[in-house]
Amino acid sequence: MTQTHKCPTDTVHYTWHKEHEPILTIDSGDTVVFETREVSDNQFNFHSTTEAI
C-alpha cells in the first residue's frame, strides 16, 4: 500500500554532508510532499529595509 509522506520543516541543514541522517525512508510508489523554506529563514519580511541586510 502506497503512502504519502511529508518532509518535516523543523529539520534544517545549511550544508550538504554524507553524515546527515536521512529524515525519511520511503517505498517505491510512495509520494513525498516538500515545503521549501524561504532562503533567509524568515529573517526578512515585506516591511524589511535595506538596513536589515
PDBQT receptor file of N, H, CA, C and O in Angstrom, charges set to zero:
ATOM      1  N   MET A   1       0.838  -1.180   0.000  1.00  0.00    +0.000 N 
ATOM      2  CA  MET A   1       0.000   0.000   0.000  1.00  0.00    +0.000 C 
ATOM      3  C   MET A   1       0.887   1.249   0.000  1.00  0.00    +0.000 C 
ATOM      4  O   MET A   1       1.763   1.387   0.855  1.00  0.00    +0.000 OA
ATOM      5  N   THR A   2       0.670   2.135  -0.930  1.00  0.00    +0.000 N 
ATOM      6  H   THR A   2      -0.041   2.023  -1.624  1.00  0.00    +0.000 HD
ATOM      7  CA  THR A   2       1.490   3.348  -1.015  1.00  0.00    +0.000 C 
ATOM      8  C   THR A   2       1.085   4.339   0.074  1.00  0.00    +0.000 C 
ATOM      9  O   THR A   2      -0.050   4.345   0.553  1.00  0.00    +0.000 OA
ATOM     10  N   GLN A   3       2.040   5.165   0.441  1.00  0.00    +0.000 N 
ATOM     11  H   GLN A   3       2.961   5.160   0.053  1.00  0.00    +0.000 HD
ATOM     12  CA  GLN A   3       1.822   6.168   1.478  1.00  0.00    +0.000 C 
ATOM     13  C   GLN A   3       2.235   7.539   0.957  1.00  0.00    +0.000 C 
ATOM     14  O   GLN A   3       3.013   7.658   0.011  1.00  0.00    +0.000 OA
ATOM     15  N   THR A   4       1.693   8.571   1.601  1.00  0.00    +0.000 N 
ATOM     16  H   THR A   4       1.061   8.475   2.370  1.00  0.00    +0.000 HD
ATOM     17  CA  THR A   4       2.130   9.938   1.353  1.00  0.00    +0.000 C 
ATOM     18  C   THR A   4       2.899  10.405   2.581  1.00  0.00    +0.000 C 
ATOM     19  O   THR A   4       2.399  10.340   3.704  1.00  0.00    +0.000 OA
ATOM     20  N   HIS A   5       4.113  10.874   2.355  1.00  0.00    +0.000 N 
ATOM     21  H   HIS A   5       4.519  10.926   1.442  1.00  0.00    +0.000 HD
ATOM     22  CA  HIS A   5       4.986  11.337   3.432  1.00  0.00    +0.000 C 
ATOM     23  C   HIS A   5       5.147  12.847   3.303  1.00  0.00    +0.000 C 
ATOM     24  O   HIS A   5       5.155  13.378   2.192  1.00  0.00    +0.000 OA
ATOM     25  N   LYS A   6       5.274  13.531   4.415  1.00  0.00    +0.000 N 
ATOM     26  H   LYS A   6       5.268  13.100   5.317  1.00  0.00    +0.000 HD
ATOM     27  CA  LYS A   6       5.534  14.966   4.409  1.00  0.00    +0.000 C 
ATOM     28  C   LYS A   6       6.870  15.201   5.097  1.00  0.00    +0.000 C 
ATOM     29  O   LYS A   6       7.072  14.787   6.238  1.00  0.00    +0.000 OA
ATOM     30  N   CYS A   7       7.777  15.866   4.398  1.00  0.00    +0.000 N 
ATOM     31  H   CYS A   7       7.612  16.203   3.471  1.00  0.00    +0.000 HD
ATOM     32  CA  CYS A   7       9.072  16.180   4.997  1.00  0.00    +0.000 C 
ATOM     33  C   CYS A   7       8.870  17.229   6.086  1.00  0.00    +0.000 C 
ATOM     34  O   CYS A   7       8.195  18.233   5.860  1.00  0.00    +0.000 OA
ATOM     35  N   PRO A   8       9.444  17.009   7.254  1.00  0.00    +0.000 N 
ATOM     36  CA  PRO A   8       9.290  17.992   8.321  1.00  0.00    +0.000 C 
ATOM     37  C   PRO A   8      10.026  19.290   7.993  1.00  0.00    +0.000 C 
ATOM     38  O   PRO A   8      11.113  19.268   7.416  1.00  0.00    +0.000 OA
ATOM     39  N   THR A   9       9.434  20.395   8.360  1.00  0.00    +0.000 N 
ATOM     40  H   THR A   9       8.551  20.412   8.828  1.00  0.00    +0.000 HD
ATOM     41  CA  THR A   9      10.066  21.696   8.088  1.00  0.00    +0.000 C 
ATOM     42  C   THR A   9      10.921  22.161   9.258  1.00  0.00    +0.000 C 
ATOM     43  O   THR A   9      11.576  23.198   9.159  1.00  0.00    +0.000 OA
ATOM     44  N   ASP A  10      10.932  21.429  10.353  1.00  0.00    +0.000 N 
ATOM     45  H   ASP A  10      10.400  20.586  10.433  1.00  0.00    +0.000 HD
ATOM     46  CA  ASP A  10      11.717  21.849  11.519  1.00  0.00    +0.000 C 
ATOM     47  C   ASP A  10      13.133  21.279  11.519  1.00  0.00    +0.000 C 
ATOM     48  O   ASP A  10      13.925  21.585  12.410  1.00  0.00    +0.000 OA
ATOM     49  N   THR A  11      13.452  20.456  10.531  1.00  0.00    +0.000 N 
ATOM     50  H   THR A  11      12.809  20.207   9.808  1.00  0.00    +0.000 HD
ATOM     51  CA  THR A  11      14.804  19.919  10.401  1.00  0.00    +0.000 C 
ATOM     52  C   THR A  11      15.505  20.659   9.268  1.00  0.00    +0.000 C 
ATOM     53  O   THR A  11      15.111  20.556   8.106  1.00  0.00    +0.000 OA
ATOM     54  N   VAL A  12      16.551  21.410   9.621  1.00  0.00    +0.000 N 
ATOM     55  H   VAL A  12      16.871  21.494  10.565  1.00  0.00    +0.000 HD
ATOM     56  CA  VAL A  12      17.241  22.242   8.635  1.00  0.00    +0.000 C 
ATOM     57  C   VAL A  12      18.735  21.953   8.682  1.00  0.00    +0.000 C 
ATOM     58  O   VAL A  12      19.340  21.907   9.754  1.00  0.00    +0.000 OA
ATOM     59  N   HIS A  13      19.308  21.762   7.525  1.00  0.00    +0.000 N 
ATOM     60  H   HIS A  13      18.817  21.799   6.655  1.00  0.00    +0.000 HD
ATOM     61  CA  HIS A  13      20.763  21.651   7.393  1.00  0.00    +0.000 C 
ATOM     62  C   HIS A  13      21.203  22.749   6.436  1.00  0.00    +0.000 C 
ATOM     63  O   HIS A  13      20.592  22.952   5.386  1.00  0.00    +0.000 OA
ATOM     64  N   TYR A  14      22.248  23.442   6.798  1.00  0.00    +0.000 N 
ATOM     65  H   TYR A  14      22.744  23.278   7.651  1.00  0.00    +0.000 HD
ATOM     66  CA  TYR A  14      22.765  24.501   5.940  1.00  0.00    +0.000 C 
ATOM     67  C   TYR A  14      23.982  24.026   5.153  1.00  0.00    +0.000 C 
ATOM     68  O   TYR A  14      24.674  24.822   4.518  1.00  0.00    +0.000 OA
ATOM     69  N   THR A  15      24.234  22.727   5.203  1.00  0.00    +0.000 N 
ATOM     70  H   THR A  15      23.672  22.080   5.718  1.00  0.00    +0.000 HD
ATOM     71  CA  THR A  15      25.357  22.150   4.470  1.00  0.00    +0.000 C 
ATOM     72  C   THR A  15      24.919  20.830   3.845  1.00  0.00    +0.000 C 
ATOM     73  O   THR A  15      23.942  20.216   4.274  1.00  0.00    +0.000 OA
ATOM     74  N   TRP A  16      25.662  20.403   2.819  1.00  0.00    +0.000 N 
ATOM     75  H   TRP A  16      26.456  20.902   2.470  1.00  0.00    +0.000 HD
ATOM     76  CA  TRP A  16      25.486  19.071   2.241  1.00  0.00    +0.000 C 
ATOM     77  C   TRP A  16      26.598  18.212   2.808  1.00  0.00    +0.000 C 
ATOM     78  O   TRP A  16      27.776  18.537   2.659  1.00  0.00    +0.000 OA
ATOM     79  N   HIS A  17      26.229  17.115   3.458  1.00  0.00    +0.000 N 
ATOM     80  H   HIS A  17      25.272  16.851   3.579  1.00  0.00    +0.000 HD
ATOM     81  CA  HIS A  17      27.252  16.245   4.020  1.00  0.00    +0.000 C 
ATOM     82  C   HIS A  17      26.691  14.836   4.152  1.00  0.00    +0.000 C 
ATOM     83  O   HIS A  17      25.529  14.656   4.514  1.00  0.00    +0.000 OA
ATOM     84  N   LYS A  18      27.508  13.850   3.861  1.00  0.00    +0.000 N 
ATOM     85  H   LYS A  18      28.453  13.997   3.567  1.00  0.00    +0.000 HD
ATOM     86  CA  LYS A  18      27.060  12.454   3.888  1.00  0.00    +0.000 C 
ATOM     87  C   LYS A  18      26.720  11.963   5.287  1.00  0.00    +0.000 C 
ATOM     88  O   LYS A  18      26.061  10.932   5.424  1.00  0.00    +0.000 OA
ATOM     89  N   GLU A  19      27.145  12.665   6.325  1.00  0.00    +0.000 N 
ATOM     90  H   GLU A  19      27.680  13.502   6.213  1.00  0.00    +0.000 HD
ATOM     91  CA  GLU A  19      26.862  12.226   7.689  1.00  0.00    +0.000 C 
ATOM     92  C   GLU A  19      25.506  12.703   8.208  1.00  0.00    +0.000 C 
ATOM     93  O   GLU A  19      25.104  12.302   9.299  1.00  0.00    +0.000 OA
ATOM     94  N   HIS A  20      24.790  13.546   7.462  1.00  0.00    +0.000 N 
ATOM     95  H   HIS A  20      25.117  13.872   6.575  1.00  0.00    +0.000 HD
ATOM     96  CA  HIS A  20      23.438  13.921   7.866  1.00  0.00    +0.000 C 
ATOM     97  C   HIS A  20      22.554  12.685   7.753  1.00  0.00    +0.000 C 
ATOM     98  O   HIS A  20      22.557  12.001   6.730  1.00  0.00    +0.000 OA
ATOM     99  N   GLU A  21      21.800  12.406   8.808  1.00  0.00    +0.000 N 
ATOM    100  H   GLU A  21      21.797  12.962   9.639  1.00  0.00    +0.000 HD
ATOM    101  CA  GLU A  21      20.915  11.248   8.811  1.00  0.00    +0.000 C 
ATOM    102  C   GLU A  21      19.712  11.496   7.897  1.00  0.00    +0.000 C 
ATOM    103  O   GLU A  21      19.219  12.622   7.834  1.00  0.00    +0.000 OA
ATOM    104  N   PRO A  22      19.232  10.480   7.195  1.00  0.00    +0.000 N 
ATOM    105  CA  PRO A  22      18.025  10.633   6.377  1.00  0.00    +0.000 C 
ATOM    106  C   PRO A  22      16.823  10.965   7.263  1.00  0.00    +0.000 C 
ATOM    107  O   PRO A  22      16.718  10.473   8.386  1.00  0.00    +0.000 OA
ATOM    108  N   ILE A  23      15.928  11.796   6.754  1.00  0.00    +0.000 N 
ATOM    109  H   ILE A  23      16.014  12.196   5.841  1.00  0.00    +0.000 HD
ATOM    110  CA  ILE A  23      14.733  12.121   7.531  1.00  0.00    +0.000 C 
ATOM    111  C   ILE A  23      13.558  11.230   7.171  1.00  0.00    +0.000 C 
ATOM    112  O   ILE A  23      12.595  11.132   7.931  1.00  0.00    +0.000 OA
ATOM    113  N   LEU A  24      13.631  10.579   6.017  1.00  0.00    +0.000 N 
ATOM    114  H   LEU A  24      14.414  10.658   5.399  1.00  0.00    +0.000 HD
ATOM    115  CA  LEU A  24      12.563   9.686   5.584  1.00  0.00    +0.000 C 
ATOM    116  C   LEU A  24      13.143   8.462   4.891  1.00  0.00    +0.000 C 
ATOM    117  O   LEU A  24      14.202   8.523   4.266  1.00  0.00    +0.000 OA
ATOM    118  N   THR A  25      12.435   7.367   5.012  1.00  0.00    +0.000 N 
ATOM    119  H   THR A  25      11.574   7.318   5.519  1.00  0.00    +0.000 HD
ATOM    120  CA  THR A  25      12.686   6.188   4.197  1.00  0.00    +0.000 C 
ATOM    121  C   THR A  25      11.360   5.849   3.541  1.00  0.00    +0.000 C 
ATOM    122  O   THR A  25      10.345   5.697   4.222  1.00  0.00    +0.000 OA
ATOM    123  N   ILE A  26      11.367   5.733   2.230  1.00  0.00    +0.000 N 
ATOM    124  H   ILE A  26      12.191   5.857   1.677  1.00  0.00    +0.000 HD
ATOM    125  CA  ILE A  26      10.112   5.514   1.506  1.00  0.00    +0.000 C 
ATOM    126  C   ILE A  26      10.209   4.257   0.655  1.00  0.00    +0.000 C 
ATOM    127  O   ILE A  26      11.294   3.738   0.395  1.00  0.00    +0.000 OA
ATOM    128  N   ASP A  27       9.058   3.789   0.235  1.00  0.00    +0.000 N 
ATOM    129  H   ASP A  27       8.177   4.211   0.446  1.00  0.00    +0.000 HD
ATOM    130  CA  ASP A  27       8.990   2.645  -0.668  1.00  0.00    +0.000 C 
ATOM    131  C   ASP A  27       8.671   3.132  -2.075  1.00  0.00    +0.000 C 
ATOM    132  O   ASP A  27       8.134   4.226  -2.252  1.00  0.00    +0.000 OA
ATOM    133  N   SER A  28       8.998   2.330  -3.061  1.00  0.00    +0.000 N 
ATOM    134  H   SER A  28       9.434   1.441  -2.917  1.00  0.00    +0.000 HD
ATOM    135  CA  SER A  28       8.684   2.650  -4.443  1.00  0.00    +0.000 C 
ATOM    136  C   SER A  28       7.186   2.893  -4.578  1.00  0.00    +0.000 C 
ATOM    137  O   SER A  28       6.378   2.102  -4.092  1.00  0.00    +0.000 OA
ATOM    138  N   GLY A  29       6.818   3.982  -5.236  1.00  0.00    +0.000 N 
ATOM    139  H   GLY A  29       7.474   4.625  -5.631  1.00  0.00    +0.000 HD
ATOM    140  CA  GLY A  29       5.413   4.328  -5.434  1.00  0.00    +0.000 C 
ATOM    141  C   GLY A  29       4.873   5.303  -4.405  1.00  0.00    +0.000 C 
ATOM    142  O   GLY A  29       3.806   5.881  -4.609  1.00  0.00    +0.000 OA
ATOM    143  N   ASP A  30       5.593   5.501  -3.291  1.00  0.00    +0.000 N 
ATOM    144  H   ASP A  30       6.460   5.032  -3.125  1.00  0.00    +0.000 HD
ATOM    145  CA  ASP A  30       5.155   6.460  -2.281  1.00  0.00    +0.000 C 
ATOM    146  C   ASP A  30       5.278   7.887  -2.812  1.00  0.00    +0.000 C 
ATOM    147  O   ASP A  30       6.034   8.149  -3.747  1.00  0.00    +0.000 OA
ATOM    148  N   THR A  31       4.537   8.792  -2.213  1.00  0.00    +0.000 N 
ATOM    149  H   THR A  31       3.923   8.580  -1.453  1.00  0.00    +0.000 HD
ATOM    150  CA  THR A  31       4.570  10.205  -2.564  1.00  0.00    +0.000 C 
ATOM    151  C   THR A  31       5.231  10.968  -1.427  1.00  0.00    +0.000 C 
ATOM    152  O   THR A  31       4.980  10.693  -0.254  1.00  0.00    +0.000 OA
ATOM    153  N   VAL A  32       6.085  11.937  -1.785  1.00  0.00    +0.000 N 
ATOM    154  H   VAL A  32       6.289  12.161  -2.738  1.00  0.00    +0.000 HD
ATOM    155  CA  VAL A  32       6.725  12.781  -0.789  1.00  0.00    +0.000 C 
ATOM    156  C   VAL A  32       6.336  14.231  -1.059  1.00  0.00    +0.000 C 
ATOM    157  O   VAL A  32       6.463  14.719  -2.182  1.00  0.00    +0.000 OA
ATOM    158  N   VAL A  33       5.862  14.914  -0.021  1.00  0.00    +0.000 N 
ATOM    159  H   VAL A  33       5.759  14.518   0.891  1.00  0.00    +0.000 HD
ATOM    160  CA  VAL A  33       5.462  16.318  -0.113  1.00  0.00    +0.000 C 
ATOM    161  C   VAL A  33       6.538  17.155   0.580  1.00  0.00    +0.000 C 
ATOM    162  O   VAL A  33       6.877  16.920   1.740  1.00  0.00    +0.000 OA
ATOM    163  N   PHE A  34       7.071  18.142  -0.161  1.00  0.00    +0.000 N 
ATOM    164  H   PHE A  34       6.796  18.332  -1.103  1.00  0.00    +0.000 HD
ATOM    165  CA  PHE A  34       8.092  19.034   0.366  1.00  0.00    +0.000 C 
ATOM    166  C   PHE A  34       7.527  20.437   0.513  1.00  0.00    +0.000 C 
ATOM    167  O   PHE A  34       6.784  20.901  -0.351  1.00  0.00    +0.000 OA
ATOM    168  N   GLU A  35       7.872  21.111   1.593  1.00  0.00    +0.000 N 
ATOM    169  H   GLU A  35       8.476  20.734   2.295  1.00  0.00    +0.000 HD
ATOM    170  CA  GLU A  35       7.633  22.540   1.729  1.00  0.00    +0.000 C 
ATOM    171  C   GLU A  35       9.006  23.179   1.836  1.00  0.00    +0.000 C 
ATOM    172  O   GLU A  35       9.756  22.887   2.767  1.00  0.00    +0.000 OA
ATOM    173  N   THR A  36       9.338  24.037   0.902  1.00  0.00    +0.000 N 
ATOM    174  H   THR A  36       8.728  24.274   0.146  1.00  0.00    +0.000 HD
ATOM    175  CA  THR A  36      10.647  24.660   0.933  1.00  0.00    +0.000 C 
ATOM    176  C   THR A  36      10.637  25.869   1.852  1.00  0.00    +0.000 C 
ATOM    177  O   THR A  36       9.651  26.599   1.945  1.00  0.00    +0.000 OA
ATOM    178  N   ARG A  37      11.744  26.056   2.516  1.00  0.00    +0.000 N 
ATOM    179  H   ARG A  37      12.546  25.463   2.440  1.00  0.00    +0.000 HD
ATOM    180  CA  ARG A  37      11.876  27.196   3.420  1.00  0.00    +0.000 C 
ATOM    181  C   ARG A  37      12.374  28.403   2.639  1.00  0.00    +0.000 C 
ATOM    182  O   ARG A  37      13.084  28.264   1.644  1.00  0.00    +0.000 OA
ATOM    183  N   GLU A  38      12.005  29.553   3.090  1.00  0.00    +0.000 N 
ATOM    184  H   GLU A  38      11.428  29.666   3.899  1.00  0.00    +0.000 HD
ATOM    185  CA  GLU A  38      12.468  30.804   2.497  1.00  0.00    +0.000 C 
ATOM    186  C   GLU A  38      13.957  30.935   2.805  1.00  0.00    +0.000 C 
ATOM    187  O   GLU A  38      14.380  30.670   3.931  1.00  0.00    +0.000 OA
ATOM    188  N   VAL A  39      14.741  31.333   1.835  1.00  0.00    +0.000 N 
ATOM    189  H   VAL A  39      14.397  31.548   0.921  1.00  0.00    +0.000 HD
ATOM    190  CA  VAL A  39      16.199  31.280   1.924  1.00  0.00    +0.000 C 
ATOM    191  C   VAL A  39      16.783  32.043   3.116  1.00  0.00    +0.000 C 
ATOM    192  O   VAL A  39      17.806  31.622   3.657  1.00  0.00    +0.000 OA
ATOM    193  N   SER A  40      16.179  33.128   3.535  1.00  0.00    +0.000 N 
ATOM    194  H   SER A  40      15.348  33.470   3.096  1.00  0.00    +0.000 HD
ATOM    195  CA  SER A  40      16.727  33.877   4.669  1.00  0.00    +0.000 C 
ATOM    196  C   SER A  40      16.211  33.341   5.999  1.00  0.00    +0.000 C 
ATOM    197  O   SER A  40      16.505  33.905   7.053  1.00  0.00    +0.000 OA
ATOM    198  N   ASP A  41      15.442  32.252   5.956  1.00  0.00    +0.000 N 
ATOM    199  H   ASP A  41      15.203  31.793   5.100  1.00  0.00    +0.000 HD
ATOM    200  CA  ASP A  41      14.882  31.631   7.155  1.00  0.00    +0.000 C 
ATOM    201  C   ASP A  41      14.056  32.637   7.955  1.00  0.00    +0.000 C 
ATOM    202  O   ASP A  41      14.115  32.692   9.183  1.00  0.00    +0.000 OA
ATOM    203  N   ASN A  42      13.279  33.433   7.206  1.00  0.00    +0.000 N 
ATOM    204  H   ASN A  42      13.231  33.388   6.208  1.00  0.00    +0.000 HD
ATOM    205  CA  ASN A  42      12.355  34.425   7.767  1.00  0.00    +0.000 C 
ATOM    206  C   ASN A  42      13.040  35.563   8.527  1.00  0.00    +0.000 C 
ATOM    207  O   ASN A  42      12.435  36.184   9.401  1.00  0.00    +0.000 OA
ATOM    208  N   GLN A  43      14.301  35.831   8.190  1.00  0.00    +0.000 N 
ATOM    209  H   GLN A  43      14.792  35.327   7.480  1.00  0.00    +0.000 HD
ATOM    210  CA  GLN A  43      14.984  36.967   8.801  1.00  0.00    +0.000 C 
ATOM    211  C   GLN A  43      14.504  38.284   8.215  1.00  0.00    +0.000 C 
ATOM    212  O   GLN A  43      14.679  39.338   8.825  1.00  0.00    +0.000 OA
ATOM    213  N   PHE A  44      13.898  38.228   7.034  1.00  0.00    +0.000 N 
ATOM    214  H   PHE A  44      13.756  37.371   6.538  1.00  0.00    +0.000 HD
ATOM    215  CA  PHE A  44      13.394  39.422   6.363  1.00  0.00    +0.000 C 
ATOM    216  C   PHE A  44      11.925  39.233   6.052  1.00  0.00    +0.000 C 
ATOM    217  O   PHE A  44      11.452  38.105   5.913  1.00  0.00    +0.000 OA
ATOM    218  N   ASN A  45      11.210  40.325   5.945  1.00  0.00    +0.000 N 
ATOM    219  H   ASN A  45      11.594  41.241   6.058  1.00  0.00    +0.000 HD
ATOM    220  CA  ASN A  45       9.801  40.254   5.572  1.00  0.00    +0.000 C 
ATOM    221  C   ASN A  45       9.467  41.427   4.664  1.00  0.00    +0.000 C 
ATOM    222  O   ASN A  45      10.353  42.187   4.275  1.00  0.00    +0.000 OA
ATOM    223  N   PHE A  46       8.212  41.573   4.332  1.00  0.00    +0.000 N 
ATOM    224  H   PHE A  46       7.492  40.955   4.649  1.00  0.00    +0.000 HD
ATOM    225  CA  PHE A  46       7.762  42.609   3.414  1.00  0.00    +0.000 C 
ATOM    226  C   PHE A  46       8.139  44.012   3.895  1.00  0.00    +0.000 C 
ATOM    227  O   PHE A  46       8.363  44.906   3.078  1.00  0.00    +0.000 OA
ATOM    228  N   HIS A  47       8.208  44.206   5.193  1.00  0.00    +0.000 N 
ATOM    229  H   HIS A  47       8.025  43.480   5.856  1.00  0.00    +0.000 HD
ATOM    230  CA  HIS A  47       8.493  45.525   5.760  1.00  0.00    +0.000 C 
ATOM    231  C   HIS A  47       9.985  45.764   6.008  1.00  0.00    +0.000 C 
ATOM    232  O   HIS A  47      10.358  46.842   6.469  1.00  0.00    +0.000 OA
ATOM    233  N   SER A  48      10.844  44.789   5.714  1.00  0.00    +0.000 N 
ATOM    234  H   SER A  48      10.541  43.913   5.340  1.00  0.00    +0.000 HD
ATOM    235  CA  SER A  48      12.287  44.957   5.920  1.00  0.00    +0.000 C 
ATOM    236  C   SER A  48      12.839  46.007   4.969  1.00  0.00    +0.000 C 
ATOM    237  O   SER A  48      12.364  46.169   3.845  1.00  0.00    +0.000 OA
ATOM    238  N   THR A  49      13.836  46.703   5.440  1.00  0.00    +0.000 N 
ATOM    239  H   THR A  49      14.222  46.571   6.353  1.00  0.00    +0.000 HD
ATOM    240  CA  THR A  49      14.504  47.720   4.609  1.00  0.00    +0.000 C 
ATOM    241  C   THR A  49      15.906  47.230   4.273  1.00  0.00    +0.000 C 
ATOM    242  O   THR A  49      16.340  46.191   4.770  1.00  0.00    +0.000 OA
ATOM    243  N   THR A  50      16.602  47.963   3.446  1.00  0.00    +0.000 N 
ATOM    244  H   THR A  50      16.250  48.807   3.042  1.00  0.00    +0.000 HD
ATOM    245  CA  THR A  50      17.964  47.582   3.081  1.00  0.00    +0.000 C 
ATOM    246  C   THR A  50      18.887  47.596   4.289  1.00  0.00    +0.000 C 
ATOM    247  O   THR A  50      19.905  46.904   4.281  1.00  0.00    +0.000 OA
ATOM    248  N   GLU A  51      18.569  48.352   5.315  1.00  0.00    +0.000 N 
ATOM    249  H   GLU A  51      17.742  48.914   5.321  1.00  0.00    +0.000 HD
ATOM    250  CA  GLU A  51      19.393  48.372   6.525  1.00  0.00    +0.000 C 
ATOM    251  C   GLU A  51      19.378  47.012   7.232  1.00  0.00    +0.000 C 
ATOM    252  O   GLU A  51      20.317  46.676   7.954  1.00  0.00    +0.000 OA
ATOM    253  N   ALA A  52      18.326  46.242   7.028  1.00  0.00    +0.000 N 
ATOM    254  H   ALA A  52      17.563  46.515   6.442  1.00  0.00    +0.000 HD
ATOM    255  CA  ALA A  52      18.240  44.914   7.668  1.00  0.00    +0.000 C 
ATOM    256  C   ALA A  52      19.251  43.938   7.079  1.00  0.00    +0.000 C 
ATOM    257  O   ALA A  52      19.624  42.954   7.717  1.00  0.00    +0.000 OA
ATOM    258  N   ILE A  53      19.688  44.222   5.858  1.00  0.00    +0.000 N 
ATOM    259  H   ILE A  53      19.385  45.022   5.340  1.00  0.00    +0.000 HD
ATOM    260  CA  ILE A  53      20.649  43.336   5.214  1.00  0.00    +0.000 C 
ATOM    261  C   ILE A  53      22.035  43.638   5.740  1.00  0.00    +0.000 C 
ATOM    262  O   ILE A  53      23.004  43.001   5.327  1.00  0.00    +0.000 OA
TER     263      ILE A  53
